[in-house]
Amino acid sequence: MEIIQFPDFTHDARKRWNSIPTEQQRRLLSNVWCGTCRSETTITGYSGKIARGQLILEGRCSHCGGEVARVIES
């Protein structure tokens, strides 16, 4: 899976995301919980922001297309 940079990351979120090694980014993207599928999935079409000091990725489940989010603690 190739890591693609999306323009809808906030400046601080992009900076934090880019500080994470590529292999770890891949693992984080493929380890997201989908409440609809009730299983682990891969996040697609994601954006990033910082909230309460944590990096939040919001996007879609690769299986059902439902909304998912991933919190990446600092």
All heavy atoms as a GROMACS GRO file, in nm:
protein
  586
    1MET      N    1   0.086  -0.117   0.000
    1MET     CA    2   0.000   0.000   0.000
    1MET      C    3   0.091   0.124   0.000
    1MET      O    4   0.178   0.137   0.083
    1MET     CB    5  -0.089  -0.001   0.125
    1MET     CG    6  -0.169   0.123   0.137
    1MET     SD    7  -0.263   0.147   0.291
    1MET     CE    8  -0.287  -0.010   0.358
    2GLU      N    9   0.068   0.213  -0.090
    2GLU     CA   10   0.143   0.338  -0.098
    2GLU      C   11   0.077   0.443  -0.011
    2GLU      O   12  -0.045   0.457  -0.010
    2GLU     CB   13   0.146   0.387  -0.243
    2GLU     CG   14   0.225   0.514  -0.261
    2GLU     CD   15   0.226   0.562  -0.405
    2GLU    OE1   16   0.208   0.477  -0.495
    2GLU    OE2   17   0.243   0.681  -0.427
    3ILE      N   18   0.158   0.516   0.064
    3ILE     CA   19   0.105   0.623   0.149
    3ILE      C   20   0.094   0.749   0.063
    3ILE      O   21   0.191   0.792   0.003
    3ILE     CB   22   0.197   0.650   0.270
    3ILE    CG1   23   0.216   0.522   0.351
    3ILE    CG2   24   0.144   0.764   0.354
    3ILE    CD1   25   0.090   0.465   0.407
    4ILE      N   26  -0.025   0.807   0.059
    4ILE     CA   27  -0.051   0.926  -0.022
    4ILE      C   28  -0.083   1.041   0.072
    4ILE      O   29  -0.158   1.025   0.167
    4ILE     CB   30  -0.170   0.901  -0.118
    4ILE    CG1   31  -0.138   0.782  -0.210
    4ILE    CG2   32  -0.202   1.026  -0.198
    4ILE    CD1   33  -0.256   0.736  -0.291
    5GLN      N   34  -0.026   1.156   0.045
    5GLN     CA   35  -0.053   1.275   0.125
    5GLN      C   36  -0.177   1.345   0.071
    5GLN      O   37  -0.187   1.370  -0.048
    5GLN     CB   38   0.067   1.370   0.121
    5GLN     CG   39   0.193   1.309   0.175
    5GLN     CD   40   0.181   1.267   0.320
    5GLN    OE1   41   0.119   1.335   0.400
    5GLN    NE2   42   0.240   1.155   0.354
    6PHE      N   43  -0.270   1.375   0.157
    6PHE     CA   44  -0.394   1.441   0.118
    6PHE      C   45  -0.391   1.587   0.160
    6PHE      O   46  -0.341   1.619   0.268
    6PHE     CB   47  -0.515   1.371   0.181
    6PHE     CG   48  -0.539   1.236   0.122
    6PHE    CD1   49  -0.481   1.124   0.177
    6PHE    CD2   50  -0.617   1.221   0.009
    6PHE    CE1   51  -0.502   0.999   0.123
    6PHE    CE2   52  -0.640   1.097  -0.046
    6PHE     CZ   53  -0.582   0.986   0.011
    7PRO      N   54  -0.446   1.675   0.078
    7PRO     CA   55  -0.443   1.818   0.109
    7PRO      C   56  -0.531   1.859   0.226
    7PRO      O   57  -0.521   1.970   0.275
    7PRO     CB   58  -0.492   1.883  -0.021
    7PRO     CG   59  -0.570   1.777  -0.090
    7PRO     CD   60  -0.508   1.647  -0.049
    8ASP      N   61  -0.619   1.770   0.275
    8ASP     CA   62  -0.709   1.810   0.382
    8ASP      C   63  -0.658   1.773   0.521
    8ASP      O   64  -0.735   1.757   0.613
    8ASP     CB   65  -0.850   1.757   0.358
    8ASP     CG   66  -0.853   1.611   0.320
    8ASP    OD1   67  -0.747   1.550   0.304
    8ASP    OD2   68  -0.964   1.558   0.306
    9PHE      N   69  -0.528   1.762   0.536
    9PHE     CA   70  -0.466   1.754   0.668
    9PHE      C   71  -0.442   1.897   0.715
    9PHE      O   72  -0.399   1.981   0.637
    9PHE     CB   73  -0.329   1.686   0.659
    9PHE     CG   74  -0.331   1.537   0.677
    9PHE    CD1   75  -0.399   1.454   0.590
    9PHE    CD2   76  -0.262   1.479   0.782
    9PHE    CE1   77  -0.399   1.319   0.607
    9PHE    CE2   78  -0.261   1.342   0.799
    9PHE     CZ   79  -0.330   1.262   0.712
   10THR      N   80  -0.469   1.922   0.842
   10THR     CA   81  -0.430   2.052   0.896
   10THR      C   82  -0.277   2.055   0.900
   10THR      O   83  -0.211   1.950   0.894
   10THR     CB   84  -0.486   2.074   1.038
   10THR    OG1   85  -0.429   1.978   1.125
   10THR    CG2   86  -0.638   2.068   1.039
   11HIS      N   87  -0.220   2.173   0.910
   11HIS     CA   88  -0.074   2.186   0.911
   11HIS      C   89  -0.011   2.102   1.022
   11HIS      O   90   0.083   2.025   0.998
   11HIS     CB   91  -0.034   2.333   0.926
   11HIS     CG   92   0.113   2.353   0.940
   11HIS    ND1   93   0.199   2.341   0.834
   11HIS    CD2   94   0.190   2.380   1.048
   11HIS    CE1   95   0.323   2.360   0.876
   11HIS    NE2   96   0.320   2.384   1.006
   12ASP      N   97  -0.065   2.114   1.143
   12ASP     CA   98  -0.009   2.039   1.256
   12ASP      C   99  -0.029   1.889   1.241
   12ASP      O  100   0.058   1.810   1.277
   12ASP     CB  101  -0.071   2.087   1.388
   12ASP     CG  102  -0.025   2.228   1.426
   12ASP    OD1  103   0.081   2.272   1.377
   12ASP    OD2  104  -0.096   2.293   1.505
   13ALA      N  105  -0.143   1.849   1.186
   13ALA     CA  106  -0.169   1.707   1.165
   13ALA      C  107  -0.073   1.649   1.062
   13ALA      O  108  -0.019   1.539   1.079
   13ALA     CB  109  -0.313   1.685   1.121
   14ARG      N  110  -0.049   1.722   0.955
   14ARG     CA  111   0.045   1.675   0.852
   14ARG      C  112   0.186   1.661   0.909
   14ARG      O  113   0.255   1.563   0.884
   14ARG     CB  114   0.047   1.768   0.731
   14ARG     CG  115   0.141   1.719   0.622
   14ARG     CD  116   0.138   1.804   0.498
   14ARG     NE  117   0.006   1.824   0.442
   14ARG     CZ  118  -0.062   1.733   0.370
   14ARG    NH1  119  -0.009   1.614   0.350
   14ARG    NH2  120  -0.180   1.760   0.322
   15LYS      N  121   0.224   1.757   0.989
   15LYS     CA  122   0.356   1.754   1.051
   15LYS      C  123   0.369   1.630   1.140
   15LYS      O  124   0.469   1.559   1.135
   15LYS     CB  125   0.378   1.883   1.132
   15LYS     CG  126   0.516   1.901   1.184
   15LYS     CD  127   0.528   2.038   1.249
   15LYS     CE  128   0.667   2.058   1.306
   15LYS     NZ  129   0.681   2.189   1.368
   16ARG      N  130   0.268   1.604   1.223
   16ARG     CA  131   0.271   1.487   1.311
   16ARG      C  132   0.270   1.358   1.230
   16ARG      O  133   0.345   1.265   1.257
   16ARG     CB  134   0.152   1.493   1.405
   16ARG     CG  135   0.135   1.374   1.496
   16ARG     CD  136   0.191   1.389   1.636
   16ARG     NE  137   0.161   1.512   1.704
   16ARG     CZ  138   0.061   1.529   1.791
   16ARG    NH1  139  -0.019   1.429   1.821
   16ARG    NH2  140   0.044   1.644   1.851
   17TRP      N  141   0.183   1.350   1.128
   17TRP     CA  142   0.173   1.230   1.044
   17TRP      C  143   0.305   1.202   0.973
   17TRP      O  144   0.351   1.087   0.968
   17TRP     CB  145   0.059   1.246   0.943
   17TRP     CG  146   0.039   1.128   0.853
   17TRP    CD1  147   0.060   1.124   0.719
   17TRP    CD2  148  -0.010   0.999   0.891
   17TRP    NE1  149   0.029   1.000   0.670
   17TRP    CE2  150  -0.014   0.921   0.774
   17TRP    CE3  151  -0.048   0.942   1.012
   17TRP    CZ2  152  -0.056   0.788   0.775
   17TRP    CZ3  153  -0.090   0.810   1.012
   17TRP    CH2  154  -0.094   0.735   0.895
   18ASN      N  155   0.366   1.306   0.920
   18ASN     CA  156   0.493   1.288   0.850
   18ASN      C  157   0.607   1.247   0.942
   18ASN      O  158   0.709   1.196   0.895
   18ASN     CB  159   0.530   1.415   0.773
   18ASN     CG  160   0.442   1.435   0.652
   18ASN    OD1  161   0.380   1.341   0.602
   18ASN    ND2  162   0.435   1.557   0.603
   19SER      N  163   0.592   1.268   1.072
   19SER     CA  164   0.697   1.228   1.167
   19SER      C  165   0.688   1.079   1.200
   19SER      O  166   0.779   1.024   1.262
   19SER     CB  167   0.686   1.310   1.296
   19SER     OG  168   0.573   1.268   1.373
   20ILE      N  169   0.582   1.012   1.157
   20ILE     CA  170   0.564   0.868   1.181
   20ILE      C  171   0.629   0.792   1.066
   20ILE      O  172   0.602   0.823   0.949
   20ILE     CB  173   0.414   0.834   1.190
   20ILE    CG1  174   0.350   0.911   1.306
   20ILE    CG2  175   0.393   0.684   1.204
   20ILE    CD1  176   0.199   0.901   1.311
   21PRO      N  177   0.712   0.692   1.095
   21PRO     CA  178   0.774   0.614   0.987
   21PRO      C  179   0.669   0.550   0.895
   21PRO      O  180   0.560   0.512   0.940
   21PRO     CB  181   0.852   0.505   1.063
   21PRO     CG  182   0.876   0.564   1.199
   21PRO     CD  183   0.755   0.649   1.227
   22THR      N  184   0.702   0.539   0.768
   22THR     CA  185   0.609   0.491   0.666
   22THR      C  186   0.549   0.355   0.701
   22THR      O  187   0.428   0.335   0.685
   22THR     CB  188   0.678   0.484   0.529
   22THR    OG1  189   0.729   0.613   0.498
   22THR    CG2  190   0.583   0.438   0.420
   23GLU      N  191   0.629   0.262   0.749
   23GLU     CA  192   0.576   0.128   0.782
   23GLU      C  193   0.474   0.137   0.896
   23GLU      O  194   0.371   0.069   0.894
   23GLU     CB  195   0.690   0.033   0.820
   23GLU     CG  196   0.642  -0.109   0.840
   23GLU     CD  197   0.567  -0.168   0.720
   23GLU    OE1  198   0.603  -0.140   0.604
   23GLU    OE2  199   0.468  -0.241   0.744
   24GLN      N  200   0.499   0.222   0.992
   24GLN     CA  201   0.404   0.240   1.102
   24GLN      C  202   0.276   0.308   1.051
   24GLN      O  203   0.166   0.275   1.095
   24GLN     CB  204   0.466   0.319   1.216
   24GLN     CG  205   0.378   0.324   1.338
   24GLN     CD  206   0.445   0.392   1.455
   24GLN    OE1  207   0.561   0.431   1.449
   24GLN    NE2  208   0.372   0.407   1.563
   25GLN      N  209   0.289   0.403   0.958
   25GLN     CA  210   0.171   0.464   0.897
   25GLN      C  211   0.083   0.357   0.833
   25GLN      O  212  -0.039   0.357   0.851
   25GLN     CB  213   0.212   0.567   0.790
   25GLN     CG  214   0.270   0.694   0.843
   25GLN     CD  215   0.311   0.788   0.730
   25GLN    OE1  216   0.304   0.754   0.611
   25GLN    NE2  217   0.355   0.908   0.767
   26ARG      N  218   0.144   0.266   0.760
   26ARG     CA  219   0.070   0.159   0.694
   26ARG      C  220  -0.006   0.074   0.795
   26ARG      O  221  -0.122   0.039   0.774
   26ARG     CB  222   0.163   0.070   0.613
   26ARG     CG  223   0.213   0.136   0.487
   26ARG     CD  224   0.293   0.037   0.402
   26ARG     NE  225   0.343   0.103   0.285
   26ARG     CZ  226   0.471   0.130   0.261
   26ARG    NH1  227   0.564   0.094   0.346
   26ARG    NH2  228   0.505   0.191   0.151
   27ARG      N  229   0.061   0.040   0.905
   27ARG     CA  230  -0.005  -0.041   1.008
   27ARG      C  231  -0.122   0.033   1.070
   27ARG      O  232  -0.228  -0.025   1.096
   27ARG     CB  233   0.096  -0.082   1.115
   27ARG     CG  234   0.189  -0.194   1.071
   27ARG     CD  235   0.265  -0.251   1.188
   27ARG     NE  236   0.341  -0.149   1.257
   27ARG     CZ  237   0.472  -0.130   1.247
   27ARG    NH1  238   0.543  -0.210   1.170
   27ARG    NH2  239   0.533  -0.035   1.314
   28LEU      N  240  -0.104   0.162   1.096
   28LEU     CA  241  -0.212   0.242   1.155
   28LEU      C  242  -0.333   0.252   1.062
   28LEU      O  243  -0.447   0.242   1.107
   28LEU     CB  244  -0.161   0.383   1.190
   28LEU     CG  245  -0.060   0.389   1.304
   28LEU    CD1  246   0.007   0.526   1.307
   28LEU    CD2  247  -0.126   0.357   1.436
   29LEU      N  248  -0.307   0.269   0.934
   29LEU     CA  249  -0.417   0.281   0.837
   29LEU      C  250  -0.493   0.151   0.820
   29LEU      O  251  -0.613   0.153   0.789
   29LEU     CB  252  -0.362   0.327   0.701
   29LEU     CG  253  -0.304   0.468   0.696
   29LEU    CD1  254  -0.239   0.492   0.560
   29LEU    CD2  255  -0.409   0.572   0.727
   30SER      N  256  -0.427   0.039   0.840
   30SER     CA  257  -0.493  -0.090   0.819
   30SER      C  258  -0.545  -0.151   0.949
   30SER      O  259  -0.592  -0.264   0.951
   30SER     CB  260  -0.397  -0.188   0.751
   30SER     OG  261  -0.288  -0.216   0.836
   31ASN      N  262  -0.540  -0.073   1.057
   31ASN     CA  263  -0.586  -0.123   1.186
   31ASN      C  264  -0.685  -0.024   1.246
   31ASN      O  265  -0.658   0.041   1.345
   31ASN     CB  266  -0.466  -0.144   1.279
   31ASN     CG  267  -0.505  -0.202   1.412
   31ASN    OD1  268  -0.613  -0.257   1.426
   31ASN    ND2  269  -0.418  -0.186   1.509
   32VAL      N  270  -0.801  -0.014   1.182
   32VAL     CA  271  -0.906   0.080   1.222
   32VAL      C  272  -1.032  -0.002   1.248
   32VAL      O  273  -1.064  -0.094   1.173
   32VAL     CB  274  -0.931   0.185   1.111
   32VAL    CG1  275  -1.044   0.279   1.148
   32VAL    CG2  276  -0.803   0.263   1.083
   33TRP      N  277  -1.105   0.031   1.353
   33TRP     CA  278  -1.227  -0.041   1.387
   33TRP      C  279  -1.347   0.021   1.316
   33TRP      O  280  -1.367   0.143   1.320
   33TRP     CB  281  -1.252  -0.038   1.538
   33TRP     CG  282  -1.373  -0.115   1.577
   33TRP    CD1  283  -1.495  -0.062   1.609
   33TRP    CD2  284  -1.387  -0.256   1.585
   33TRP    NE1  285  -1.583  -0.164   1.638
   33TRP    CE2  286  -1.519  -0.284   1.623
   33TRP    CE3  287  -1.301  -0.362   1.562
   33TRP    CZ2  288  -1.566  -0.413   1.640
   33TRP    CZ3  289  -1.348  -0.491   1.579
   33TRP    CH2  290  -1.479  -0.515   1.619
   34CYS      N  291  -1.427  -0.062   1.251
   34CYS     CA  292  -1.551  -0.017   1.187
   34CYS      C  293  -1.668  -0.067   1.272
   34CYS      O  294  -1.685  -0.189   1.288
   34CYS     CB  295  -1.562  -0.070   1.045
   34CYS     SG  296  -1.719  -0.023   0.965
   35GLY      N  297  -1.747   0.025   1.324
   35GLY     CA  298  -1.862  -0.012   1.404
   35GLY      C  299  -1.973  -0.078   1.324
   35GLY      O  300  -2.049  -0.157   1.377
   36THR      N  301  -1.981  -0.047   1.196
   36THR     CA  302  -2.083  -0.108   1.111
   36THR      C  303  -2.047  -0.253   1.079
   36THR      O  304  -2.129  -0.344   1.096
   36THR     CB  305  -2.099  -0.029   0.980
   36THR    OG1  306  -2.133   0.106   1.012
   36THR    CG2  307  -2.207  -0.089   0.891
   37CYS      N  308  -1.923  -0.275   1.036
   37CYS     CA  309  -1.877  -0.411   1.004
   37CYS      C  310  -1.846  -0.491   1.131
   37CYS      O  311  -1.841  -0.613   1.127
   37CYS     CB  312  -1.751  -0.406   0.918
   37CYS     SG  313  -1.773  -0.334   0.755
   38ARG      N  314  -1.822  -0.418   1.240
   38ARG     CA  315  -1.784  -0.477   1.367
   38ARG      C  316  -1.657  -0.560   1.354
   38ARG      O  317  -1.645  -0.672   1.404
   38ARG     CB  318  -1.897  -0.558   1.427
   38ARG     CG  319  -2.021  -0.471   1.451
   38ARG     CD  320  -2.135  -0.537   1.515
   38ARG     NE  321  -2.145  -0.545   1.660
   38ARG     CZ  322  -2.135  -0.446   1.748
   38ARG    NH1  323  -2.103  -0.327   1.706
   38ARG    NH2  324  -2.153  -0.465   1.875
   39SER      N  325  -1.561  -0.501   1.281
   39SER     CA  326  -1.433  -0.567   1.261
   39SER      C  327  -1.327  -0.464   1.224
   39SER      O  328  -1.356  -0.348   1.196
   39SER     CB  329  -1.443  -0.672   1.151
   39SER     OG  330  -1.470  -0.612   1.027
   40GLU      N  331  -1.204  -0.512   1.222
   40GLU     CA  332  -1.091  -0.430   1.182
   40GLU      C  333  -1.097  -0.407   1.031
   40GLU      O  334  -1.138  -0.495   0.956
   40GLU     CB  335  -0.963  -0.504   1.218
   40GLU     CG  336  -0.836  -0.430   1.191
   40GLU     CD  337  -0.716  -0.513   1.231
   40GLU    OE1  338  -0.710  -0.557   1.348
   40GLU    OE2  339  -0.631  -0.535   1.145
   41THR      N  340  -1.057  -0.287   0.991
   41THR     CA  341  -1.062  -0.253   0.849
   41THR      C  342  -0.947  -0.159   0.815
   41THR      O  343  -0.867  -0.124   0.901
   41THR     CB  344  -1.198  -0.186   0.814
   41THR    OG1  345  -1.206  -0.171   0.672
   41THR    CG2  346  -1.213  -0.051   0.880
   42THR      N  347  -0.941  -0.118   0.691
   42THR     CA  348  -0.846  -0.017   0.644
   42THR      C  349  -0.924   0.111   0.619
   42THR      O  350  -1.032   0.108   0.559
   42THR     CB  351  -0.776  -0.064   0.514
   42THR    OG1  352  -0.704  -0.183   0.544
   42THR    CG2  353  -0.682   0.043   0.461
   43ILE      N  354  -0.869   0.222   0.663
   43ILE     CA  355  -0.932   0.353   0.642
   43ILE      C  356  -0.894   0.404   0.503
   43ILE      O  357  -0.778   0.392   0.461
   43ILE     CB  358  -0.893   0.451   0.753
   43ILE    CG1  359  -0.976   0.580   0.746
   43ILE    CG2  360  -0.745   0.479   0.753
   43ILE    CD1  361  -0.956   0.672   0.866
   44THR      N  362  -0.990   0.458   0.430
   44THR     CA  363  -0.965   0.515   0.298
   44THR      C  364  -1.018   0.657   0.294
   44THR      O  365  -1.104   0.695   0.375
   44THR     CB  366  -1.032   0.432   0.186
   44THR    OG1  367  -1.173   0.433   0.208
   44THR    CG2  368  -0.981   0.290   0.184
   45GLY      N  369  -0.968   0.737   0.200
   45GLY     CA  370  -1.017   0.873   0.183
   45GLY      C  371  -1.010   0.955   0.310
   45GLY      O  372  -1.100   1.032   0.338
   46TYR      N  373  -0.904   0.937   0.384
   46TYR     CA  374  -0.895   0.998   0.516
   46TYR      C  375  -0.841   1.139   0.514
   46TYR      O  376  -0.773   1.180   0.421
   46TYR     CB  377  -0.811   0.910   0.609
   46TYR     CG  378  -0.672   0.883   0.560
   46TYR    CD1  379  -0.566   0.965   0.595
   46TYR    CD2  380  -0.647   0.775   0.476
   46TYR    CE1  381  -0.439   0.941   0.548
   46TYR    CE2  382  -0.519   0.751   0.429
   46TYR     CZ  383  -0.416   0.834   0.466
   46TYR     OH  384  -0.289   0.810   0.418
   47SER      N  385  -0.875   1.212   0.621
   47SER     CA  386  -0.820   1.345   0.646
   47SER      C  387  -0.766   1.343   0.788
   47SER      O  388  -0.793   1.250   0.865
   47SER     CB  389  -0.928   1.452   0.631
   47SER     OG  390  -1.033   1.429   0.723
   48GLY      N  391  -0.689   1.444   0.823
   48GLY     CA  392  -0.628   1.445   0.955
   48GLY      C  393  -0.638   1.580   1.022
   48GLY      O  394  -0.634   1.684   0.957
   49LYS      N  395  -0.653   1.575   1.154
   49LYS     CA  396  -0.656   1.698   1.234
   49LYS      C  397  -0.600   1.665   1.372
   49LYS      O  398  -0.589   1.548   1.409
   49LYS     CB  399  -0.798   1.752   1.246
   49LYS     CG  400  -0.892   1.661   1.322
   49LYS     CD  401  -1.033   1.717   1.327
   49LYS     CE  402  -1.126   1.621   1.402
   49LYS     NZ  403  -1.264   1.671   1.402
   50ILE      N  404  -0.566   1.769   1.447
   50ILE     CA  405  -0.522   1.753   1.585
   50ILE      C  406  -0.637   1.799   1.674
   50ILE      O  407  -0.692   1.908   1.655
   50ILE     CB  408  -0.396   1.838   1.615
   50ILE    CG1  409  -0.279   1.797   1.524
   50ILE    CG2  410  -0.359   1.828   1.763
   50ILE    CD1  411  -0.220   1.662   1.551
   51ALA      N  412  -0.674   1.714   1.770
   51ALA     CA  413  -0.778   1.749   1.867
   51ALA      C  414  -0.731   1.702   2.004
   51ALA      O  415  -0.693   1.585   2.019
   51ALA     CB  416  -0.911   1.683   1.830
   52ARG      N  417  -0.731   1.794   2.099
   52ARG     CA  418  -0.685   1.763   2.235
   52ARG      C  419  -0.547   1.701   2.237
   52ARG      O  420  -0.518   1.608   2.312
   52ARG     CB  421  -0.784   1.673   2.306
   52ARG     CG  422  -0.919   1.739   2.325
   52ARG     CD  423  -1.012   1.653   2.401
   52ARG     NE  424  -1.141   1.720   2.414
   52ARG     CZ  425  -1.243   1.669   2.474
   52ARG    NH1  426  -1.236   1.550   2.529
   52ARG    NH2  427  -1.355   1.736   2.481
   53GLY      N  428  -0.462   1.747   2.145
   53GLY     CA  429  -0.324   1.700   2.138
   53GLY      C  430  -0.305   1.566   2.070
   53GLY      O  431  -0.193   1.517   2.063
   54GLN      N  432  -0.412   1.508   2.018
   54GLN     CA  433  -0.404   1.378   1.952
   54GLN      C  434  -0.429   1.394   1.802
   54GLN      O  435  -0.511   1.475   1.761
   54GLN     CB  436  -0.508   1.281   2.009
   54GLN     CG  437  -0.505   1.267   2.159
   54GLN     CD  438  -0.372   1.219   2.213
   54GLN    OE1  439  -0.308   1.133   2.155
   54GLN    NE2  440  -0.330   1.274   2.326
   55LEU      N  441  -0.360   1.314   1.723
   55LEU     CA  442  -0.383   1.311   1.579
   55LEU      C  443  -0.506   1.226   1.552
   55LEU      O  444  -0.514   1.112   1.597
   55LEU     CB  445  -0.262   1.253   1.506
   55LEU     CG  446  -0.275   1.230   1.356
   55LEU    CD1  447  -0.308   1.359   1.282
   55LEU    CD2  448  -0.148   1.168   1.301
   56ILE      N  449  -0.604   1.281   1.482
   56ILE     CA  450  -0.728   1.211   1.449
   56ILE      C  451  -0.735   1.196   1.297
   56ILE      O  452  -0.728   1.294   1.224
   56ILE     CB  453  -0.852   1.291   1.495
   56ILE    CG1  454  -0.842   1.335   1.639
   56ILE    CG2  455  -0.979   1.211   1.466
   56ILE    CD1  456  -0.846   1.226   1.741
   57LEU      N  457  -0.748   1.072   1.253
   57LEU     CA  458  -0.773   1.044   1.111
   57LEU      C  459  -0.920   1.009   1.097
   57LEU      O  460  -0.972   0.925   1.170
   57LEU     CB  461  -0.687   0.927   1.063
   57LEU     CG  462  -0.536   0.941   1.076
   57LEU    CD1  463  -0.467   0.815   1.024
   57LEU    CD2  464  -0.486   1.064   1.002
   58GLU      N  465  -0.988   1.073   1.004
   58GLU     CA  466  -1.129   1.045   0.976
   58GLU      C  467  -1.141   1.007   0.829
   58GLU      O  468  -1.081   1.072   0.743
   58GLU     CB  469  -1.214   1.169   1.004
   58GLU     CG  470  -1.211   1.210   1.150
   58GLU     CD  471  -1.284   1.341   1.176
   58GLU    OE1  472  -1.276   1.432   1.088
   58GLU    OE2  473  -1.346   1.352   1.281
   59GLY      N  474  -1.216   0.902   0.802
   59GLY     CA  475  -1.232   0.858   0.664
   59GLY      C  476  -1.341   0.755   0.652
   59GLY      O  477  -1.440   0.758   0.725
   60ARG      N  478  -1.323   0.662   0.559
   60ARG     CA  479  -1.424   0.562   0.527
   60ARG      C  480  -1.367   0.421   0.541
   60ARG      O  481  -1.250   0.396   0.514
   60ARG     CB  482  -1.471   0.579   0.382
   60ARG     CG  483  -1.538   0.711   0.355
   60ARG     CD  484  -1.678   0.703   0.398
   60ARG     NE  485  -1.746   0.832   0.379
   60ARG     CZ  486  -1.865   0.855   0.426
   60ARG    NH1  487  -1.930   0.763   0.494
   60ARG    NH2  488  -1.922   0.971   0.408
   61CYS      N  489  -1.454   0.329   0.578
   61CYS     CA  490  -1.420   0.187   0.587
   61CYS      C  491  -1.400   0.133   0.445
   61CYS      O  492  -1.482   0.160   0.356
   61CYS     CB  493  -1.533   0.111   0.656
   61CYS     SG  494  -1.519  -0.070   0.649
   62SER      N  495  -1.294   0.058   0.424
   62SER     CA  496  -1.268   0.003   0.291
   62SER      C  497  -1.366  -0.107   0.254
   62SER      O  498  -1.378  -0.142   0.136
   62SER     CB  499  -1.125  -0.050   0.282
   62SER     OG  500  -1.106  -0.159   0.370
   63HIS      N  501  -1.439  -0.163   0.350
   63HIS     CA  502  -1.534  -0.271   0.321
   63HIS      C  503  -1.675  -0.218   0.293
   63HIS      O  504  -1.734  -0.248   0.190
   63HIS     CB  505  -1.541  -0.370   0.438
   63HIS     CG  506  -1.410  -0.438   0.465
   63HIS    ND1  507  -1.352  -0.528   0.379
   63HIS    CD2  508  -1.325  -0.426   0.569
   63HIS    CE1  509  -1.238  -0.568   0.429
   63HIS    NE2  510  -1.219  -0.508   0.545
   64CYS      N  511  -1.729  -0.138   0.387
   64CYS     CA  512  -1.870  -0.096   0.374
   64CYS      C  513  -1.887   0.051   0.335
   64CYS      O  514  -1.996   0.094   0.302
   64CYS     CB  515  -1.945  -0.122   0.504
   64CYS     SG  516  -1.902  -0.009   0.641
   65GLY      N  517  -1.778   0.129   0.343
   65GLY     CA  518  -1.787   0.270   0.308
   65GLY      C  519  -1.837   0.358   0.422
   65GLY      O  520  -1.853   0.479   0.405
   66GLY      N  521  -1.863   0.298   0.538
   66GLY     CA  522  -1.910   0.374   0.653
   66GLY      C  523  -1.801   0.463   0.710
   66GLY      O  524  -1.682   0.443   0.684
   67GLU      N  525  -1.841   0.560   0.791
   67GLU     CA  526  -1.746   0.652   0.851
   67GLU      C  527  -1.668   0.582   0.962
   67GLU      O  528  -1.726   0.508   1.043
   67GLU     CB  529  -1.819   0.773   0.909
   67GLU     CG  530  -1.883   0.859   0.803
   67GLU     CD  531  -1.955   0.979   0.862
   67GLU    OE1  532  -1.953   0.998   0.985
   67GLU    OE2  533  -2.014   1.054   0.783
   68VAL      N  534  -1.536   0.603   0.961
   68VAL     CA  535  -1.448   0.550   1.066
   68VAL      C  536  -1.350   0.658   1.107
   68VAL      O  537  -1.330   0.756   1.034
   68VAL     CB  538  -1.372   0.424   1.020
   68VAL    CG1  539  -1.467   0.308   0.993
   68VAL    CG2  540  -1.288   0.452   0.897
   69ALA      N  541  -1.290   0.640   1.222
   69ALA     CA  542  -1.188   0.734   1.270
   69ALA      C  543  -1.081   0.655   1.344
   69ALA      O  544  -1.108   0.548   1.399
   69ALA     CB  545  -1.250   0.839   1.362
   70ARG      N  546  -0.962   0.709   1.346
   70ARG     CA  547  -0.850   0.648   1.415
   70ARG      C  548  -0.782   0.757   1.496
   70ARG      O  549  -0.744   0.862   1.443
   70ARG     CB  550  -0.752   0.589   1.313
   70ARG     CG  551  -0.620   0.545   1.368
   70ARG     CD  552  -0.633   0.417   1.446
   70ARG     NE  553  -0.510   0.391   1.517
   70ARG     CZ  554  -0.468   0.273   1.549
   70ARG    NH1  555  -0.537   0.167   1.516
   70ARG    NH2  556  -0.357   0.257   1.615
   71VAL      N  557  -0.767   0.734   1.627
   71VAL     CA  558  -0.695   0.825   1.714
   71VAL      C  559  -0.552   0.774   1.727
   71VAL      O  560  -0.532   0.657   1.758
   71VAL     CB  561  -0.761   0.834   1.854
   71VAL    CG1  562  -0.679   0.923   1.946
   71VAL    CG2  563  -0.903   0.883   1.843
   72ILE      N  564  -0.457   0.862   1.703
   72ILE     CA  565  -0.316   0.826   1.717
   72ILE      C  566  -0.261   0.911   1.830
   72ILE      O  567  -0.243   1.031   1.816
   72ILE     CB  568  -0.240   0.850   1.585
   72ILE    CG1  569  -0.306   0.766   1.474
   72ILE    CG2  570  -0.093   0.817   1.602
   72ILE    CD1  571  -0.256   0.795   1.337
   73GLU      N  572  -0.240   0.845   1.943
   73GLU     CA  573  -0.194   0.915   2.063
   73GLU      C  574  -0.052   0.964   2.044
   73GLU      O  575   0.029   0.900   1.978
   73GLU     CB  576  -0.205   0.822   2.183
   73GLU     CG  577  -0.347   0.778   2.208
   73GLU     CD  578  -0.358   0.675   2.318
   73GLU    OE1  579  -0.255   0.633   2.374
   73GLU    OE2  580  -0.472   0.634   2.347
   74SER      N  581  -0.023   1.077   2.106
   74SER     CA  582   0.111   1.133   2.093
   74SER      C  583   0.209   1.068   2.186
   74SER      O  584   0.180   0.987   2.266
   74SER     CB  585   0.108   1.283   2.119
   74SER     OG  586   0.041   1.311   2.239
   0.00000   0.00000   0.00000
